Amino acid sequence: MSYKPRTLFRLIEEINVSLFLPHIQRAFVWDREQMSRLLDSLMRNYPIQTLLFWRTKDYIKARRFMPSVEWDADLSDYYDNSKTEKGIEKVFVLDGQQRLQSLYALFNGSVKSNDGKTDLDAYLDITGGDQPNTEGLMYRTVFSAKPPGLSFYRIRNLLGIDAQKNALTLADELNDELDDGLKQERDAERKRQRFVRENCSQLVSLLREEKHFWVEELDGVANQYPYKKILDIFVRVNSGGTKLNASDLMFAAMKEKWSAIEQNIEEIVDLLNGGRLDFDKSFALKCLVVAHGKGAELSAEQFSSPEGETLVKTIEGEWHRAEAAFQELRDFITNDLKLYADKVIRSYSSFIPLFDYLYHNPKPNEANRVLMRGYYYKSQLFNWYGSQTDNVINAMHTRVGKELPDGFPLDTVKTYFSASRTMPVELKLTDLHNMQLRFIILNLIYVERFGASPFNVCFKGNEPHIDHIYPQSALKSQLKLTTPDINHIGNYRFVGATDNIRKRAEYPDAFFTRLKKQSVDVVSHLLVPAFAEDPALLKFDVPTYCDFRDRRLKAIFDIANKVVNPELQK
């Protein structure tokens, strides 16, 4: 192992020529603010940690750095097959991708605009260094397609039109331009000239001097650094801080055995989310490992062992089966549960046993899907996965992770949670008083009454709000009711965001009478037939309000009970 200083100029020269990223590296994730903070640190002479490289001639997929950073890039577009081949010497970045890609973009590249159509260069306020701004930055960087102002210097010019200039010459030229353009008082001008000279000196030093960047290089050409050893090093150096999350580390360990695993998982996650939910790669990995009987506790080391190699090969060989189960899970979420918003899901872990069941029992009939739906709502309402989640998932695997010719074992699941976990397993009327569950319960009710989720909207601004049927402020100020009496599921309904803004604090008798005359389905909102038939009965007084609220609560329970407790229905 060698440990030596390098100039940034030399590093940039080597990028995409001899210096590459290995396929085990995740995508670039730093945003513009993080890139700006890196440059601010360097301008202040703060250390930025050592870079770790690996020199090898092994067959390893080599990925190029992005000349213009795009955050939704297809990484396959950047693979360099000519450098990948065995026998071709190359150097891989094991630790430092985010820093090096940022520096490459700042000094020799660009970043893409939000629409992905324009390359934006990095400009540094060359007069900075006096006081930090509100973000704590002493040196301000702006990404722009054109000069953002007279005091901003295009950093790429250091490797372009200003490449042959020393720091003093560059500072003199910039100060001359600023003298003419700013027309400052003499003291302010002298102070600014000093900052420009210091900043030009630091920029040139960062690029050309061997004192800012240090590289540790594992020489796999001259010494023994096989890929398995490198993979172990990679996992260890990236296991601290926030550099990689758990799924990134696991994919790093798995890619050696099945290079397509991450892409396949990402496609599954996109399928499950549909642009609305919040499943992640760790969820999908856990589904696979649990379904193969290896437990819910995940770690990168789990996939680096000989047993892990066998597991990955098994997953690859059975991928068609897993993909079908994920597709069935997605259809169940969309068609049976009709979930279209993250806020109506309390725990994503509850879906893992559903995948486990579908993996071993594909194509469940309608009766089984009713039981699966009951399980799902019980798990959400009673917070079955709120603690010791992996232990619960493992226990569920022993009950649902096998062929079950008699169908989804809801009674067996209930017995586990009631006996072993002493948790509720059947919906009671009192459960509806938990206002933390209001989104879940109301979504269930609206799905049952309207046949669709009110969250199934294209425009985020149209997502429903929770509305008080009897206006909250008037109940408090005029009828003197307490908060628990007012914020009550019997008084809640969903209303479109735009309609909610228009509604204001209109009394329910007038509001719903008007809606009914406009042929709006007020029955599905009010639920109580007498009031739905004649909304004028919704008088604004305490007895009427309490009567309506409590009768509507009972109607909500009757609807929810059929869904949450299907095993109790006659």
MARPAMI-363428 format. One line per field, with one value per residue (C-alpha): residue in one letter; residue number from 1; y, x, z. Coordinates in pm, 1 decimal. Layout:
// MARPAMI-363428
r c(A,...)
k c(NUM,...)
v c(Y,...)
u c(X,...)
w c(Z,...)
//
This chain:
// MARPAMI-363428
r c(M,S,Y,K,P,R,T,L,F,R,L,I,E,E,I,N,V,S,L,F,L,P,H,I,Q,R,A,F,V,W,D,R,E,Q,M,S,R,L,L,D,S,L,M,R,N,Y,P,I,Q,T,L,L,F,W,R,T,K,D,Y,I,K,A,R,R,F,M,P,S,V,E,W,D,A,D,L,S,D,Y,Y,D,N,S,K,T,E,K,G,I,E,K,V,F,V,L,D,G,Q,Q,R,L,Q,S,L,Y,A,L,F,N,G,S,V,K,S,N,D,G,K,T,D,L,D,A,Y,L,D,I,T,G,G,D,Q,P,N,T,E,G,L,M,Y,R,T,V,F,S,A,K,P,P,G,L,S,F,Y,R,I,R,N,L,L,G,I,D,A,Q,K,N,A,L,T,L,A,D,E,L,N,D,E,L,D,D,G,L,K,Q,E,R,D,A,E,R,K,R,Q,R,F,V,R,E,N,C,S,Q,L,V,S,L,L,R,E,E,K,H,F,W,V,E,E,L,D,G,V,A,N,Q,Y,P,Y,K,K,I,L,D,I,F,V,R,V,N,S,G,G,T,K,L,N,A,S,D,L,M,F,A,A,M,K,E,K,W,S,A,I,E,Q,N,I,E,E,I,V,D,L,L,N,G,G,R,L,D,F,D,K,S,F,A,L,K,C,L,V,V,A,H,G,K,G,A,E,L,S,A,E,Q,F,S,S,P,E,G,E,T,L,V,K,T,I,E,G,E,W,H,R,A,E,A,A,F,Q,E,L,R,D,F,I,T,N,D,L,K,L,Y,A,D,K,V,I,R,S,Y,S,S,F,I,P,L,F,D,Y,L,Y,H,N,P,K,P,N,E,A,N,R,V,L,M,R,G,Y,Y,Y,K,S,Q,L,F,N,W,Y,G,S,Q,T,D,N,V,I,N,A,M,H,T,R,V,G,K,E,L,P,D,G,F,P,L,D,T,V,K,T,Y,F,S,A,S,R,T,M,P,V,E,L,K,L,T,D,L,H,N,M,Q,L,R,F,I,I,L,N,L,I,Y,V,E,R,F,G,A,S,P,F,N,V,C,F,K,G,N,E,P,H,I,D,H,I,Y,P,Q,S,A,L,K,S,Q,L,K,L,T,T,P,D,I,N,H,I,G,N,Y,R,F,V,G,A,T,D,N,I,R,K,R,A,E,Y,P,D,A,F,F,T,R,L,K,K,Q,S,V,D,V,V,S,H,L,L,V,P,A,F,A,E,D,P,A,L,L,K,F,D,V,P,T,Y,C,D,F,R,D,R,R,L,K,A,I,F,D,I,A,N,K,V,V,N,P,E,L,Q,K)
k c(1,2,3,4,5,6,7,8,9,10,11,12,13,14,15,16,17,18,19,20,21,22,23,24,25,26,27,28,29,30,31,32,33,34,35,36,37,38,39,40,41,42,43,44,45,46,47,48,49,50,51,52,53,54,55,56,57,58,59,60,61,62,63,64,65,66,67,68,69,70,71,72,73,74,75,76,77,78,79,80,81,82,83,84,85,86,87,88,89,90,91,92,93,94,95,96,97,98,99,100,101,102,103,104,105,106,107,108,109,110,111,112,113,114,115,116,117,118,119,120,121,122,123,124,125,126,127,128,129,130,131,132,133,134,135,136,137,138,139,140,141,142,143,144,145,146,147,148,149,150,151,152,153,154,155,156,157,158,159,160,161,162,163,164,165,166,167,168,169,170,171,172,173,174,175,176,177,178,179,180,181,182,183,184,185,186,187,188,189,190,191,192,193,194,195,196,197,198,199,200,201,202,203,204,205,206,207,208,209,210,211,212,213,214,215,216,217,218,219,220,221,222,223,224,225,226,227,228,229,230,231,232,233,234,235,236,237,238,239,240,241,242,243,244,245,246,247,248,249,250,251,252,253,254,255,256,257,258,259,260,261,262,263,264,265,266,267,268,269,270,271,272,273,274,275,276,277,278,279,280,281,282,283,284,285,286,287,288,289,290,291,292,293,294,295,296,297,298,299,300,301,302,303,304,305,306,307,308,309,310,311,312,313,314,315,316,317,318,319,320,321,322,323,324,325,326,327,328,329,330,331,332,333,334,335,336,337,338,339,340,341,342,343,344,345,346,347,348,349,350,351,352,353,354,355,356,357,358,359,360,361,362,363,364,365,366,367,368,369,370,371,372,373,374,375,376,377,378,379,380,381,382,383,384,385,386,387,388,389,390,391,392,393,394,395,396,397,398,399,400,401,402,403,404,405,406,407,408,409,410,411,412,413,414,415,416,417,418,419,420,421,422,423,424,425,426,427,428,429,430,431,432,433,434,435,436,437,438,439,440,441,442,443,444,445,446,447,448,449,450,451,452,453,454,455,456,457,458,459,460,461,462,463,464,465,466,467,468,469,470,471,472,473,474,475,476,477,478,479,480,481,482,483,484,485,486,487,488,489,490,491,492,493,494,495,496,497,498,499,500,501,502,503,504,505,506,507,508,509,510,511,512,513,514,515,516,517,518,519,520,521,522,523,524,525,526,527,528,529,530,531,532,533,534,535,536,537,538,539,540,541,542,543,544,545,546,547,548,549,550,551,552,553,554,555,556,557,558,559,560,561,562,563,564,565,566,567,568,569,570)
v c(0.0,345.8,675.4,991.0,1342.8,1418.5,1736.4,1789.9,1868.1,1519.5,1353.1,1529.8,1427.6,1062.2,1057.8,847.7,773.5,545.6,633.6,488.3,383.8,12.3,-123.6,-176.7,199.1,349.7,643.9,998.8,1142.2,1472.6,1775.5,2119.1,2243.3,1957.9,2025.2,2393.3,2302.1,2084.9,2378.1,2607.5,2363.5,2350.7,2729.7,2743.5,2482.6,2230.7,1864.8,1645.5,1296.8,1056.8,902.2,523.3,372.6,17.5,-61.4,-386.1,-580.6,-795.3,-814.5,-551.0,-340.5,11.2,311.7,656.9,972.5,1203.9,1504.8,1676.7,1557.2,1425.6,1287.5,1046.4,908.1,556.0,422.2,165.4,455.2,521.5,174.7,149.5,-200.2,-145.6,-80.4,-357.2,-643.2,-866.6,-770.3,-399.9,-197.0,56.9,230.4,224.0,465.5,265.9,563.7,922.5,902.4,1187.7,1417.2,1336.6,1360.8,1696.8,1826.9,1700.7,1886.4,2203.2,2230.0,2051.5,1974.4,2093.3,1988.9,1945.9,2192.5,2069.0,1987.3,1806.9,2018.3,2265.8,2230.9,2462.9,2567.5,2637.0,3002.0,3110.7,3452.7,3549.2,3834.8,3605.0,3519.2,3799.2,3674.5,3346.9,3369.5,3237.1,2881.3,2909.8,2932.6,3174.9,3115.3,3115.9,2888.5,2932.7,2688.0,2879.4,2864.1,3218.9,3447.7,3528.1,3854.0,4057.0,3909.0,3545.5,3353.9,3047.8,2779.1,2577.9,2864.7,2743.5,2448.7,2654.9,3011.5,3075.5,2751.4,2918.3,3207.8,3218.3,3325.6,3682.2,3746.5,3601.5,3813.6,4130.6,4074.4,4002.4,4303.0,4529.1,4418.1,4461.2,4804.0,4924.0,4761.7,4810.6,5169.2,5117.3,5348.8,5317.8,5123.1,4880.7,4841.2,4755.5,4504.3,4339.2,4330.5,4148.1,3885.2,3833.1,3779.9,3533.6,3344.4,3318.1,3194.6,2928.3,2815.5,2776.0,2601.5,2357.1,2266.3,2254.6,2186.6,1847.6,1932.5,1923.9,1570.0,1244.9,904.1,557.4,309.8,-65.7,-200.2,-517.1,-542.0,-571.6,-726.7,-964.4,-773.2,-1011.1,-887.0,-1062.7,-887.3,-553.9,-607.9,-663.1,-343.5,-152.1,-264.0,-172.9,173.8,261.4,126.4,438.7,777.7,838.4,740.3,430.8,297.5,-66.9,-164.0,2.8,-205.2,-523.4,-458.7,-401.9,-749.7,-910.5,-758.9,-978.4,-1280.0,-1130.5,-799.6,-738.1,-761.6,-387.5,-291.9,-563.7,-450.1,-84.4,-176.7,-366.4,-71.6,163.0,-81.8,-99.4,274.4,386.1,734.7,760.5,524.0,491.8,135.8,115.6,-129.8,-263.8,-363.5,-561.8,-730.8,-826.9,-977.6,-1198.2,-1311.4,-1385.3,-1579.2,-1794.3,-1870.4,-1674.1,-1440.7,-1072.0,-946.0,-805.8,-723.1,-684.5,-964.2,-1194.7,-1182.7,-1198.8,-1544.8,-1877.7,-1916.3,-1572.0,-1672.1,-1968.9,-1747.0,-1495.5,-1773.8,-1916.2,-1575.6,-1530.3,-1875.1,-1813.0,-1450.6,-1515.8,-1648.5,-1352.5,-1102.9,-1257.1,-1233.7,-867.0,-802.8,-975.8,-769.7,-453.8,-556.9,-633.2,-290.7,-113.9,-312.1,-458.2,-206.7,92.6,260.7,571.9,776.8,722.0,888.5,603.3,345.8,312.3,38.1,-97.0,-404.2,-549.8,-609.4,-849.9,-1142.5,-1068.7,-1107.9,-1419.9,-1568.3,-1477.3,-1620.7,-1960.7,-1931.1,-1743.2,-1632.1,-1633.7,-1636.8,-1361.3,-1520.9,-1535.4,-1177.3,-1072.2,-1241.6,-1082.5,-743.1,-808.9,-899.1,-582.1,-348.7,-525.8,-491.3,-118.8,-31.0,-233.8,-147.4,-510.5,-413.1,-122.2,-300.2,-600.8,-588.8,-849.4,-1096.6,-1047.1,-1095.3,-1415.3,-1543.9,-1461.6,-1654.2,-1975.3,-1919.8,-1782.5,-1870.7,-2212.6,-2376.9,-2332.5,-2515.5,-2397.7,-2032.7,-1733.9,-1836.9,-1530.0,-1719.5,-1853.0,-1503.9,-1364.1,-1631.5,-1532.0,-1163.1,-1215.6,-1492.1,-1425.7,-1047.4,-965.7,-725.7,-650.2,-860.9,-754.9,-408.4,-256.2,59.0,220.6,177.5,445.6,710.2,692.3,1001.6,883.4,636.2,887.9,881.0,500.0,466.0,736.3,598.1,254.6,403.3,603.2,304.5,97.4,364.7,520.2,220.6,431.9,608.0,988.0,991.4,850.3,1186.7,1297.6,1647.6,1647.6,1963.4,1766.0,1521.3,1526.2,1712.7,1602.5,1825.0,1880.7,1826.3,2054.9,2343.1,2317.5,2683.3,2725.9,2406.8,2544.9,2910.8,2881.8,2537.6,2532.2,2171.9,2023.6,1919.4,1541.5,1605.0,1807.8,1613.0,1295.4,1042.1,1080.0,1445.5,1382.6,1337.6,1375.4,1674.7,1784.1,2044.1,2304.0,2239.2,2266.0,2613.3,2719.9,2564.5,2777.8,2747.0,2695.2,2517.4,2156.0,2194.8,2467.1,2316.0,1961.0,2080.2,2281.4,1985.3,1754.5,1999.6,1987.7,1603.5,1537.0,1196.9,1322.5,974.9,843.5,1138.8,1158.1,779.0,821.6,777.2,1015.4,1307.2,1219.7,1221.7,1556.8,1752.3,2030.7,1809.8,1890.4,2172.3,2354.7,2264.3,2025.8,1751.4,1732.0,1738.0,1462.6,1250.0,1281.1,1228.8,915.5,761.5,831.1,674.2,357.9,362.7,396.7,102.7,-116.1,-54.1,-97.3,-406.1,-598.7,-519.8,-550.8,-848.6,-1062.7,-1381.6,-1270.4,-1205.0,-1451.1)
u c(0.0,129.3,26.9,118.6,2.9,-144.1,-232.8,-592.2,-465.5,-313.8,-625.9,-848.1,-611.5,-641.1,-1021.0,-1181.4,-833.5,-687.6,-903.5,-1255.6,-1535.8,-1597.6,-1945.9,-1992.1,-2006.6,-2352.9,-2469.3,-2353.9,-2584.1,-2438.7,-2649.7,-2525.0,-2511.7,-2283.6,-2060.1,-2044.9,-1959.5,-1671.4,-1520.3,-1579.8,-1387.1,-1099.0,-1086.8,-1056.4,-776.1,-985.9,-878.7,-1117.4,-988.9,-779.8,-891.9,-864.9,-772.8,-716.6,-489.3,-574.6,-572.8,-871.7,-1195.7,-1399.6,-1673.0,-1533.5,-1765.6,-1666.2,-1715.4,-1986.0,-1852.0,-2182.3,-2349.0,-2703.5,-2873.4,-3108.1,-2845.1,-2863.0,-2532.9,-2511.4,-2446.3,-2113.9,-1959.5,-1632.8,-1605.4,-1252.0,-1122.5,-1326.5,-1138.6,-894.2,-532.8,-610.9,-455.7,-685.5,-731.2,-1063.4,-1192.7,-1298.3,-1358.5,-1397.4,-1639.7,-1860.4,-1561.9,-1386.1,-1700.6,-1776.7,-1425.5,-1435.1,-1762.8,-1638.7,-1301.5,-1347.0,-1714.2,-2062.3,-2395.6,-2725.1,-3008.0,-3324.4,-3483.6,-3166.6,-3132.1,-2859.6,-2503.2,-2435.5,-2077.4,-1950.4,-1875.8,-1698.7,-1745.3,-1380.4,-1428.5,-1550.2,-1379.3,-1486.2,-1799.0,-1995.3,-2343.6,-2663.3,-2569.7,-2232.6,-2039.6,-1748.3,-1706.9,-2017.3,-2049.4,-2319.7,-2402.0,-2509.7,-2517.3,-2376.8,-2178.3,-2404.4,-2229.4,-1909.1,-1751.5,-1803.9,-1515.4,-1577.0,-1367.7,-1320.7,-1112.8,-826.1,-790.0,-889.2,-808.1,-624.4,-426.6,-89.7,-136.0,8.3,-203.5,-69.0,-133.6,-483.5,-563.6,-434.6,-651.6,-961.9,-902.2,-863.3,-1204.5,-1360.0,-1199.7,-1364.2,-1700.3,-1756.3,-1628.6,-1577.0,-1440.9,-1064.5,-1067.0,-1333.3,-1147.1,-819.4,-992.9,-1161.9,-833.9,-670.4,-946.7,-921.1,-543.3,-583.1,-863.0,-676.9,-372.0,-579.7,-757.4,-430.1,-277.4,-569.1,-519.4,-139.9,19.1,71.4,-54.5,-434.0,-514.3,-372.5,-425.2,-385.2,-343.4,-382.8,-160.4,-325.2,-84.7,231.8,73.0,-206.5,-532.0,-795.3,-1147.2,-1294.5,-1045.8,-1115.5,-1487.9,-1439.2,-1231.1,-1491.5,-1771.7,-1570.5,-1455.2,-1809.2,-1986.6,-1949.1,-2119.2,-2375.0,-2170.8,-2370.6,-2693.2,-2753.4,-2893.2,-2600.9,-2355.0,-2550.8,-2564.6,-2189.6,-2147.4,-2402.7,-2297.3,-1990.2,-2217.4,-2505.7,-2434.9,-2800.3,-2937.5,-2946.9,-3108.4,-3372.5,-3446.8,-3469.3,-3723.9,-3928.4,-3920.6,-4036.7,-4315.5,-4434.5,-4415.9,-4583.4,-4449.7,-4667.2,-4549.2,-4216.2,-4088.3,-3706.9,-3440.0,-3390.3,-3757.5,-3726.1,-3404.9,-3563.4,-3860.4,-3626.6,-3412.1,-3712.2,-3891.8,-3579.0,-3581.6,-3269.3,-3424.0,-3508.7,-3179.3,-2975.9,-2604.4,-2344.3,-2136.6,-2435.7,-2376.5,-1996.1,-1983.2,-1997.5,-2357.5,-2429.0,-2291.6,-2527.9,-2818.2,-2754.1,-2731.7,-3060.0,-3229.4,-3098.8,-3220.0,-3565.8,-3593.5,-3885.2,-4082.3,-3991.1,-4070.5,-4415.5,-4476.5,-4373.4,-4609.3,-4893.2,-4813.7,-4829.6,-5167.7,-5296.4,-5182.0,-5340.7,-5658.9,-5754.7,-5612.0,-5613.8,-5319.8,-5198.3,-5031.7,-4755.9,-4961.6,-5216.0,-4941.3,-4817.5,-4561.7,-4415.3,-4283.8,-4634.0,-4608.3,-4313.8,-4528.9,-4772.7,-4487.2,-4372.5,-4719.9,-4751.2,-4406.3,-4515.7,-4887.0,-4925.4,-5257.5,-5474.7,-5848.5,-6086.3,-6167.6,-5798.6,-5740.9,-6020.4,-5829.5,-5502.7,-5672.3,-5798.3,-5441.9,-5304.7,-5547.1,-5506.6,-5129.8,-5160.4,-5430.0,-5281.8,-4918.6,-4811.9,-4471.8,-4402.7,-4126.7,-3892.6,-3980.3,-3732.0,-3843.1,-4205.7,-4124.8,-3934.5,-4229.8,-4463.6,-4241.3,-4298.4,-4673.2,-4712.2,-4382.7,-4484.8,-4746.5,-5085.7,-5357.9,-5623.2,-5552.9,-5414.2,-5386.8,-5542.5,-5652.8,-5299.2,-5157.1,-5407.9,-5314.4,-4948.6,-5016.3,-5274.6,-5093.6,-4723.7,-4734.1,-5046.8,-5163.6,-5516.6,-5629.1,-5990.0,-6126.9,-6337.9,-6546.7,-6309.1,-6016.9,-6172.8,-6106.1,-5730.3,-5682.2,-5338.0,-5529.3,-5763.0,-5600.4,-5593.1,-5953.5,-6095.0,-5910.6,-6059.3,-6410.4,-6382.8,-6244.1,-6542.2,-6803.3,-6664.8,-6470.2,-6156.3,-5904.8,-5932.9,-5551.2,-5548.5,-5469.6,-5214.1,-5163.0,-5023.1,-5219.4,-5541.6,-5467.5,-5754.0,-5754.3,-5932.0,-6236.1,-6458.4,-6818.2,-6929.3,-6674.8,-6409.7,-6386.9,-6763.9,-6794.2,-6530.7,-6634.6,-7013.5,-7100.7,-6807.0,-6714.6,-6376.4,-6106.4,-6175.4,-6542.0,-6454.5,-6158.1,-6359.2,-6365.4,-6743.5,-6694.0,-6415.4,-6438.5,-6205.0,-6239.2,-6031.7,-5767.2,-5921.6,-6274.6,-6148.5,-6010.9,-6343.0,-6561.4,-6440.1,-6654.9,-6996.8,-7252.8,-7327.7,-7703.2,-7651.8,-7333.5,-7464.8,-7808.6,-7635.0,-7415.4,-7715.9,-7894.6,-7580.9,-7616.6,-7311.6,-7314.5,-7355.3,-7457.3,-7102.4,-6975.0,-7239.9,-7301.1,-7609.6,-7915.9,-8149.0,-7907.6,-7801.5,-8163.8,-8231.9,-7911.7,-8127.1,-8149.6,-7784.3,-7875.9,-7596.7,-7661.5,-7499.4,-7768.0,-7785.0,-7408.4,-7352.7,-7631.4,-7494.9,-7132.7,-7206.0,-7436.7,-7179.0,-6909.1,-7118.6,-7161.3,-6784.3,-6728.0,-6979.4,-6796.6,-6447.3,-6546.1,-6630.7,-6286.9,-6067.2,-6247.0,-6350.0,-6306.0,-6588.1,-6844.5,-7129.0)
w c(0.0,-90.0,65.8,-122.6,-210.8,-552.9,-733.1,-833.6,-1183.3,-1206.9,-1065.9,-1319.2,-1600.7,-1491.7,-1457.6,-1734.8,-1874.8,-1609.0,-1308.2,-1293.6,-1061.6,-996.7,-1058.2,-683.8,-632.2,-596.9,-806.1,-732.8,-465.5,-348.9,-431.4,-536.9,-178.7,-76.2,-375.6,-277.8,81.0,-39.6,-229.7,67.6,288.2,43.5,10.3,391.3,383.1,575.4,531.6,332.0,421.7,221.4,-106.9,-140.7,-481.1,-608.6,-902.6,-1080.5,-1406.7,-1303.2,-1498.8,-1314.9,-1472.2,-1505.4,-1490.0,-1609.1,-1407.3,-1541.3,-1734.1,-1656.5,-1337.5,-1379.3,-1069.7,-1246.6,-1480.9,-1621.5,-1489.6,-1767.8,-2008.4,-1835.7,-1840.3,-2036.2,-2178.0,-2310.3,-1957.7,-1800.3,-1966.5,-1778.7,-1839.2,-1881.0,-1601.3,-1437.8,-1104.2,-918.7,-656.2,-348.8,-121.1,-240.0,-532.6,-408.1,-351.7,-678.7,-892.7,-729.2,-795.2,-1152.9,-1211.1,-1038.3,-1211.0,-1542.4,-1599.0,-1512.5,-1365.6,-1545.3,-1496.0,-1325.9,-1662.0,-1774.0,-2088.4,-1995.6,-1867.5,-1574.5,-1495.6,-1143.9,-1064.8,-745.0,-589.3,-617.8,-367.6,-88.4,235.9,466.5,646.0,623.4,473.0,632.0,520.2,692.2,363.9,342.9,-31.3,-247.9,-551.5,-813.3,-1093.9,-1401.4,-1781.4,-1798.5,-1565.9,-1267.1,-1186.1,-1215.3,-901.5,-1008.7,-1166.8,-1387.2,-1217.4,-1538.0,-1676.4,-1457.4,-1696.7,-2000.5,-2095.6,-1767.1,-1757.8,-1822.4,-1578.6,-1232.2,-936.6,-927.7,-1295.9,-1271.8,-964.9,-1130.1,-1437.9,-1230.7,-1006.7,-1307.5,-1433.1,-1089.5,-1041.0,-1360.7,-1291.1,-919.2,-866.2,-491.8,-227.2,-191.4,138.9,15.3,-313.2,-138.9,87.2,-210.4,-407.3,-116.9,-106.6,-483.7,-457.9,-170.2,-344.5,-674.6,-486.0,-310.1,-628.1,-815.9,-516.1,-498.0,-860.3,-887.2,-548.3,-384.1,-38.2,-47.1,-165.2,-32.9,-187.6,-42.5,-324.1,-298.5,-575.1,-697.6,-990.8,-784.4,-474.1,-377.3,-360.2,-503.1,-560.4,-256.9,-30.2,-200.5,-157.7,214.6,236.3,37.2,269.1,577.8,467.5,360.8,667.6,880.6,868.8,597.2,294.3,207.8,351.1,437.1,99.9,-83.9,116.0,55.4,-317.2,-314.4,-168.5,-400.6,-732.8,-757.1,-781.0,-980.7,-1153.2,-1248.8,-894.4,-819.5,-1148.6,-1104.7,-749.9,-854.3,-1119.9,-860.5,-619.0,-895.7,-978.1,-617.4,-560.0,-879.2,-807.6,-493.8,-218.7,-39.2,-72.6,-88.3,-197.8,154.6,163.1,-160.2,-45.3,284.6,100.6,-102.4,189.3,411.6,138.4,100.9,472.8,568.0,825.1,824.9,973.1,682.6,664.7,391.9,544.9,498.5,123.4,131.9,293.7,106.8,226.3,86.9,-251.7,-257.3,-152.5,-430.6,-688.9,-560.5,-579.2,-933.4,-1037.7,-889.4,-997.2,-1231.2,-935.6,-713.1,-988.4,-1030.1,-653.0,-651.7,-941.8,-756.5,-445.6,-651.9,-796.1,-444.7,-320.7,-616.3,-677.9,-339.0,-91.3,-327.2,-155.2,-330.9,-57.2,195.9,471.8,473.7,546.8,903.3,843.7,520.2,703.7,710.2,333.8,371.7,495.5,211.2,-38.1,147.4,116.5,-254.2,-327.6,-196.2,-284.9,-613.1,-757.3,-442.4,-506.8,-401.5,-65.7,23.6,-87.0,152.2,437.5,321.1,325.8,678.7,786.1,630.1,805.5,1138.9,1113.1,1039.5,1291.9,1579.0,1492.5,1481.9,1336.9,1573.4,1766.7,1728.9,1361.0,1238.2,1504.9,1403.3,1033.9,1114.0,1314.5,1027.2,785.6,979.6,938.2,583.8,409.1,279.5,62.8,229.7,36.9,287.5,210.9,395.7,765.8,926.4,1238.3,1289.5,1248.4,1497.1,1750.6,1729.5,1789.8,2063.1,2252.1,2192.2,2154.6,2361.2,2093.1,1966.2,1672.2,1614.9,1546.4,1824.6,1818.4,2067.3,1822.5,1602.6,1869.5,1796.5,1583.6,1468.2,1252.3,1089.7,744.6,734.9,851.9,627.1,324.5,398.8,425.2,104.8,-84.8,30.4,-41.2,-360.0,-493.8,-527.7,-308.2,-290.5,-300.3,-654.0,-810.5,-1066.6,-930.7,-574.5,-500.2,-541.3,-258.2,-5.9,322.6,638.0,679.5,984.3,872.3,1154.2,1138.8,1406.2,1502.2,1546.0,1753.8,1987.5,2004.3,1986.7,2123.7,2371.0,2289.3,2383.6,2137.8,2175.4,2100.5,1790.6,1648.1,1623.7,1339.8,1330.7,1234.8,981.5,607.2,312.4,85.2,-212.7,-132.1,-363.2,-233.8,122.7,56.8,-96.8,175.7,465.2,782.3,624.0,843.1,737.8,678.9,417.7,273.3,216.1,103.2,-167.2,-266.3,-289.4,-519.9,-736.4,-757.6,-540.4,-363.5,-6.0,116.6,84.5,287.0,558.7,582.6,803.6,572.5,756.6,737.1,382.1,264.3,428.7,509.8,652.9,964.7,1040.0,1277.7,1455.6,1816.8,2062.8,2068.0,1685.5,1649.6,1906.4,1760.6,1407.9,1511.7,1714.7,1454.7,1185.8,1406.3,1421.9,1043.6,999.9,1232.2,1047.3,717.2,863.6,1061.2,742.9,597.7,907.6,1062.8,763.3,964.5,1198.0,926.7,887.6)
//
